[in-house]
C-alpha cells in the first residue's frame, strides 16, 4: 500500500512538474556540450499556402481575412485557401468578396478532416500552414515559421497558442496559465529534439510529408504532425509565431473541449504505436510518453489512488509525513472545490481557478477515456463557445 502510494504520487508529480525539471536539466547539458542553437535566418523563404477551414464563422471571418492578408511574406510566395464546406451562414459569401483568396465550398458537411484533405490536394507550394478561422496571427508569423525549413530535418513547425485574457473570465485564469506552462515545455521539447504534437491554431508542414488521417480522427492536427515524426523528421516549436484566441466562454464549454481532446488523445495513442517503442527513437519516445501518454492515460486515476491510499495509510498508522501530504492534498482539492462553488455563483477569484482548472482537466481525461471507449465521441468538430 505504501509503495503504491509513493509510485502514484511520483508519476503524478513527474507528469506535470518533474518532466519539466528533467527537460530543463537536459537542455542545460545539451547547451553545455553544443551551445545554444542559432535561430535560422529568414532568407530564401519557401513558397507556402495558408489553409483555413471555416465552418459557420461569419462572426470572425472578415477579421480573419484582413489578418491573413496583412501577414508579412515575400511578394508572390504566400497563397490563401479558405474552405467552408457545410457552412450555412454568410461565411462563403464574405470570403468570395476577396479575390486574393481561393474559396472552396461544398454545401454538404463532411467534417473538418475531409475539408482539410480537399484543401491540401489543391496546394502546389512546398509548405502548408494551417490555422483556425477564429484565431489571429502576428504579422511575422509565417516568416518566423518558414525560416525553419532551411533545415532539411524539420518536417513541421508548430506555432504558439496565446489565450486572450478577459478580466472577468472564469475559464481564462486556468486556461491562460495552462497554455503558458505548455508553451515553455514545448520550447524545451523542441530544443531537446522535437515537439510531440502540434495544435490546430497554428502549425505547418512540408506538403510532401502530408499523410491523410482516417476520417474518424478526432485530433487531426496532433496526428498529422506526429505522423511526420514517425518518418524521422522533427517538429520544431516557434513561439515567435503565435495565434491569439479568446478563452472558452465558461468552464462548461472548456470542459466539453477538454473531454473531446482527451478522447482524441486516447485514439491517437492507440494509432501511434510506433512512438511507444523506444527502439525506434528513444528521445522521441521518452518525450511522447512523458509529455502526452501519462497525462492522457494513468495520471487522473493515480491522483484518485494517491488520495485514497493516503487516507488509508493515515488511518492505519498516523505518521507525520503522511499527515502533511494528506493535508496538502486536502487543501488543494478544497481550493478546487471552492473554485467550483464560486464559479457556479459567478464569483471570480483567480487563486482558486488554477486548482479548479487542473482538476477539471483530469476529470475531463477520465470522461474522455470512457467516452471514446463507448464509441460516443464524434470526429465532427463542435465549436466551443468563445468570449
C-alpha positions in Angstrom: 0.0 0.0 0.0 2.8 2.4 0.9 4.7 1.5 -2.3 1.6 2.0 -4.4 1.1 5.5 -2.8 4.6 6.7 -3.5 4.6 5.3 -7.0 1.2 7.0 -7.7 2.4 10.3 -6.2 5.7 10.2 -8.1 4.1 9.5 -11.5 1.5 12.4 -11.0 4.3 14.7 -9.9 6.6 13.7 -12.8 3.9 14.1 -15.5 3.0 17.7 -14.5 6.2 19.1 -12.9 9.0 16.5 -12.8 9.2 16.2 -16.6 9.7 19.9 -16.9 12.5 19.8 -14.4 14.2 16.9 -16.3 13.8 18.7 -19.6 15.3 21.8 -18.2 18.3 19.8 -16.9 18.8 18.0 -20.2 18.7 21.3 -22.1 21.4 22.7 -19.8 23.6 19.7 -20.5 23.0 19.9 -24.3 23.8 23.6 -24.4 27.0 23.0 -22.4 28.0 20.4 -24.9 26.9 22.0 -28.2 26.0 25.6 -27.3 22.6 27.3 -27.6 21.0 26.7 -31.0 21.1 29.5 -33.5 17.9 30.9 -35.0 17.8 30.3 -38.8 17.8 33.5 -40.9 14.7 34.5 -42.9 16.4 34.2 -46.3 15.2 32.3 -49.4 11.9 31.6 -47.8 9.9 28.8 -49.5 6.5 29.4 -51.1 3.7 28.5 -48.8 -0.1 28.3 -48.7 -2.2 29.3 -45.7 -5.2 26.9 -45.3 -8.2 27.9 -43.2 -11.1 25.6 -42.6 -14.1 27.8 -41.7 -17.5 26.3 -40.7 -20.1 29.0 -40.0 -17.6 31.6 -38.9 -19.3 34.7 -40.1 -18.6 36.3 -36.7 -14.8 36.1 -37.2 -14.2 35.5 -40.9 -13.8 39.1 -42.1 -11.4 39.9 -39.4 -9.5 36.6 -40.1 -9.3 37.6 -43.8 -7.9 41.0 -43.1 -5.4 39.5 -40.6 -4.3 36.9 -43.2 -3.8 39.4 -46.0 -1.8 41.6 -43.7 0.8 38.9 -42.9 4.3 39.8 -43.9 5.9 37.5 -46.5 7.9 37.9 -49.8 5.6 39.0 -52.6 4.2 36.2 -54.7 5.2 33.5 -52.2 2.1 33.3 -50.0 -1.2 31.9 -51.2 -4.5 31.5 -49.4 -7.1 28.8 -49.4 -10.3 29.1 -47.3 -12.6 26.1 -47.3 -16.1 26.4 -46.0 -17.7 23.1 -46.6 -21.2 22.7 -45.0 -21.4 26.4 -43.9 -25.0 27.7 -43.9 -24.3 31.3 -42.9 -22.7 34.1 -44.8 -19.1 32.8 -44.4 -18.6 31.8 -48.1 -20.2 35.0 -49.4 -17.9 37.1 -47.3 -14.8 35.2 -48.5 -15.9 35.5 -52.1 -15.5 39.2 -51.9 -11.8 38.9 -51.6 -10.2 37.8 -55.0 -6.8 37.2 -53.3 -8.3 34.2 -51.6 -9.2 30.9 -53.2 -12.6 29.8 -51.9 -13.5 26.1 -51.7 -17.1 25.3 -50.8 -19.4 22.3 -50.8 -22.9 22.5 -49.5 -22.6 19.2 -47.7 -20.8 18.9 -44.3 -18.4 16.0 -44.1 -16.3 17.4 -41.2 -13.0 19.3 -40.9 -10.8 16.4 -41.8 -12.4 15.9 -45.2 -12.3 19.6 -45.8 -8.6 19.8 -45.0 -7.9 16.9 -47.3 -9.7 18.6 -50.1 -7.8 21.8 -49.5 -4.4 20.2 -49.2 -5.0 18.4 -52.6 -5.1 21.9 -54.2 -1.9 23.1 -52.6 1.0 23.5 -55.0 3.6 25.1 -52.7 6.4 23.5 -50.7 4.9 24.4 -47.3 1.3 24.3 -46.0 0.3 26.4 -43.0 -2.9 25.5 -41.1 -4.7 28.0 -38.8 -8.2 28.2 -37.3 -10.7 30.7 -38.5 -11.3 32.2 -35.1 -7.6 32.9 -34.3 -5.5 35.8 -35.4 -1.8 35.7 -36.2 1.0 38.1 -35.6 2.3 39.8 -38.7 5.6 38.0 -38.8 4.1 34.5 -38.0 4.6 33.0 -41.5 8.2 34.3 -41.8 9.1 33.0 -38.4 7.6 29.6 -39.2 9.0 29.1 -42.7 12.6 30.1 -41.9 13.0 26.8 -40.0 12.5 24.8 -43.3 16.1 25.7 -44.3 16.9 22.6 -42.1 16.0 19.5 -44.1 15.4 17.6 -40.9 12.5 19.8 -40.0 9.2 18.3 -41.2 6.8 20.5 -39.4 6.7 23.7 -37.4 4.3 24.4 -34.5 3.3 28.0 -33.6 2.3 29.2 -30.1 -1.3 29.4 -28.9 -2.0 32.5 -26.8 -5.2 32.9 -24.9 -6.7 36.4 -24.9 -7.2 37.4 -21.3 -10.5 38.9 -20.2 -10.6 40.4 -16.7 -13.8 38.8 -15.7 -13.4 35.4 -17.5 -13.6 32.4 -15.2 -12.1 30.0 -17.7 -9.3 32.4 -18.7 -7.4 32.1 -15.4 -6.9 28.4 -15.7 -6.6 28.2 -19.5 -4.1 31.0 -19.8 -1.9 29.7 -17.1 -2.0 26.2 -18.6 -1.0 27.4 -22.0 1.9 29.5 -20.7 3.3 26.4 -19.0 2.6 24.2 -22.0 4.4 26.7 -24.2 7.5 26.5 -22.1 7.5 22.7 -22.2 7.1 22.8 -26.0 10.0 25.2 -26.3 12.2 22.8 -24.3 10.9 19.7 -26.1 11.8 21.4 -29.4 15.3 22.2 -28.3 15.9 18.7 -27.0 14.6 17.0 -30.1 11.0 17.5 -31.2 7.7 18.8 -30.2 5.3 16.0 -29.5 2.2 17.2 -31.4 1.0 20.5 -32.8 -2.1 22.4 -32.0 -4.5 23.3 -34.8 -4.5 27.0 -34.0 -1.2 27.4 -36.0 1.1 24.8 -37.4 2.8 24.0 -40.7 4.2 21.0 -42.6 6.1 20.2 -45.7 3.5 19.4 -48.4 5.3 16.3 -49.5 5.1 14.8 -46.0 1.4 15.2 -45.6 -0.4 11.9 -44.7 -4.2 11.9 -44.8 -5.5 10.7 -41.5 -8.5 8.4 -41.1 -11.9 10.1 -41.4 -12.9 9.4 -37.8 -9.7 11.0 -36.4 -10.6 13.3 -33.5 -7.3 15.2 -33.2 -6.3 15.6 -36.8 -3.7 18.3 -36.2 -2.0 16.2 -33.5 -2.0 13.1 -35.7 -0.8 14.9 -38.8 2.2 16.4 -37.1 3.2 13.2 -35.2 2.9 11.0 -38.3 5.7 13.2 -39.7 7.9 12.5 -36.7 7.5 8.7 -37.3 9.1 9.3 -40.7 12.2 10.6 -38.9 11.6 14.4 -39.1 11.5 16.9 -36.3 8.6 19.1 -35.3 10.0 22.5 -34.3 8.3 25.0 -31.9 8.3 28.6 -32.9 7.0 30.9 -30.1 7.6 34.0 -32.3 4.8 32.8 -34.5 1.6 32.9 -32.5 -2.2 32.6 -32.8 -4.4 34.6 -30.4 -7.6 33.0 -29.4 -10.2 34.1 -26.8 -10.8 31.8 -23.9 -13.8 29.4 -23.7 -16.9 31.3 -22.8 -17.2 29.4 -19.5 -15.9 26.4 -17.7 -18.7 24.2 -19.1 -17.6 25.0 -22.6 -13.9 24.4 -21.7 -14.8 21.0 -20.1 -16.6 20.0 -23.3 -13.5 20.9 -25.3 -11.2 19.1 -22.9 -13.3 15.9 -23.0 -13.1 15.9 -26.8 -9.3 16.4 -26.6 -9.0 13.5 -24.1 -11.0 11.2 -26.2 -8.8 12.1 -29.2 -5.7 11.6 -27.1 -6.6 8.0 -26.3 -7.4 7.4 -30.0 -4.1 8.9 -31.0 -2.1 6.8 -28.6 -3.8 3.6 -30.0 -3.0 4.7 -33.6 0.6 6.0 -33.0 2.0 2.8 -31.5 5.5 3.2 -33.2 6.0 6.2 -30.9 5.8 4.0 -27.9 8.7 1.9 -29.0 11.9 3.4 -27.6 14.0 1.3 -30.0 12.6 3.3 -32.9 13.6 6.7 -31.5 14.5 6.7 -27.8 14.4 10.5 -27.2 11.1 11.0 -29.1 9.5 8.1 -27.3 10.7 9.5 -24.0 9.2 12.9 -24.8 6.0 11.5 -26.1 5.3 9.2 -23.1 6.4 11.8 -20.6 4.5 14.8 -22.0 1.4 13.1 -23.5 0.8 9.5 -22.8 1.0 9.7 -19.0 -1.4 12.6 -18.8 -3.9 11.1 -21.2 -4.0 7.6 -19.6 -3.0 6.8 -16.0 -2.4 10.1 -14.2 -6.1 11.0 -13.4 -6.6 7.6 -11.9 -3.4 7.8 -10.0 -4.5 11.1 -8.5 -7.5 9.4 -7.0 -5.5 6.3 -6.0 -2.9 8.5 -4.2 -5.6 10.3 -2.2 -7.4 7.0 -1.2 -4.1 5.3 -0.2 -3.0 8.4 1.7 -6.2 8.3 3.7 -5.8 4.6 4.4 -2.2 4.9 5.5 -3.0 7.8 7.9 -6.0 5.8 9.3 -3.9 2.7 9.8 -0.8 4.4 11.3 -0.8 8.1 11.8 2.5 9.4 10.6 3.7 13.0 10.5 4.9 12.9 6.9 1.7 11.2 5.5 -0.4 13.6 7.6 1.4 16.6 6.0 0.9 15.1 2.5 -2.8 14.4 3.2 -3.3 17.9 4.5 -1.6 19.3 1.3 -3.9 17.2 -0.9 -7.0 18.2 1.2 -6.0 21.9 0.9 -5.5 21.6 -2.9 -8.8 19.8 -3.6 -10.5 22.1 -1.1 -9.4 25.1 -3.2 -10.6 23.3 -6.3 -14.0 22.7 -4.7 -14.2 26.3 -3.6 -13.3 27.4 -7.1 -16.2 25.3 -8.5 -18.6 26.7 -5.9 -17.5 30.3 -6.7 -17.7 29.7 -10.4 -21.3 28.4 -10.1 -22.1 31.7 -8.3 -20.3 33.7 -11.0 -17.8 34.9 -8.5 -14.3 35.2 -9.9 -11.4 34.6 -7.6 -8.4 33.6 -9.7 -6.3 31.9 -7.0 -9.0 29.1 -6.8 -9.4 28.7 -10.5 -5.9 27.2 -11.1 -6.5 24.1 -8.9 -10.1 24.0 -10.1 -8.9 24.1 -13.8 -6.3 21.4 -13.0 -8.9 19.1 -11.5 -11.3 19.8 -14.3 -8.7 18.8 -16.9 -8.1 15.5 -15.2 -11.8 14.9 -14.8 -12.1 15.6 -18.5 -9.5 12.9 -19.2 -11.5 10.3 -17.3 -14.7 11.3 -19.1 -12.9 11.3 -22.4 -11.4 7.8 -22.0 -14.9 6.4 -21.2 -16.5 8.4 -24.0 -14.1 7.1 -26.6 -14.3 3.5 -25.2 -18.0 3.7 -25.5 -17.8 4.9 -29.1 -19.7 8.1 -28.3 -17.1 10.7 -29.4 -17.8 12.0 -32.9 -14.9 13.2 -35.1 -17.1 16.1 -36.3 -15.9 19.2 -34.5 -18.5 21.0 -32.5 -17.2 24.5 -31.7 -16.9 25.6 -28.2 -18.5 29.0 -27.4 -15.9 31.7 -27.1 -15.9 35.0 -25.3 
